[in-house]
């Protein structure tokens, strides 16, 4: 059984969904990646598109509540926004909880700027989260 890694943000629509897709693509042979939100909503179409640009398909992912995972053993829980970190429930079966704050991509007003911002966030998260998981799990 592969170790579980859970990524949490507020709505489980952008940052955590992106992180789940990236970690599955990059480390899926070594870990089981999941994502959830404090207030789950939907998987944002621009996130699906920006990941498709790098060959990752998350179109079948769904927005999930953190409550679905509270009693699930996880080796690592990562919060990727301050709001989620502040409101994250306890994960009694998690080995470690880590916070990595990433900017809210919805803050961009212009559609093109928002897409470019998401692409930059994708690239940053891909590098940093991969390194974090490898370090924390000693892969």
Buried (B, 14 or more C-beta within 10 A) or exposed (E): EEBBBBBBBBBBBBBBBBBBBBBBBBBEEBBBBBBBBBBBEEBBEBBBBBBEEEEBEBEEBEBBEBEEBBEEEBBBBBBBBBBBBEEBEEBEBBBEBBBBEBEBBBEBEEEEEBBEBBBEBBEEBBEBBBEBBBEBBEE
